[in-house]
Amino acid sequence: MSSKTLTRMDLSEAVYREVGLSRNESAVLVESVLEHMSDALVKGETVKISSFGTFTVRAKSERMGRNPKTGEEVPIEPRRVLVFRASHIMKDRLNQSL
């Protein structure tokens, strides 16, 4: 299994090759899509990409945690976390490659 990381540059290069926009236009398009997704998530909206998956924001309440070095209990602040749930189509694709 490969450990390559897909980057923004890789995405814009793929748009350049497959859609035919200029490299600059492709980079702007990728940035725009990612910005729209980020803005929606910051507002607490769900981002669903058909046949890929769903990104949601979940609120986690304050809880007690433990410092693993000292064993001391410390409060963990309430926060929002990003959750990704892959679609069944994506899960099937992932498991086909085994």
Residue pairs with C-beta under 8 A, 6 or more apart in sequence:
8 27
8 30
8 31
8 34
9 27
11 30
12 23
12 26
12 27
12 29
12 30
13 23
13 26
15 21
15 26
15 29
15 30
16 22
16 23
16 26
19 26
21 29
37 47
37 55
40 46
40 47
41 47
41 55
41 57
41 82
44 57
44 80
46 54
46 55
46 56
46 57
47 54
47 55
47 56
48 54
48 55
50 87
51 87
51 89
51 90
52 86
52 87
52 89
52 90
53 84
53 85
53 86
53 87
53 90
54 84
54 85
54 87
55 82
55 83
55 84
56 82
56 83
56 85
57 80
57 81
57 82
57 83
58 80
58 81
58 83
59 78
59 79
59 80
60 78
60 79
60 80
60 81
61 78
62 75
62 76
62 77
62 78
63 75
63 76
64 73
64 74
64 75
64 76
65 73
65 74
65 75
65 76
66 72
66 73
66 74
67 73
67 74
86 94
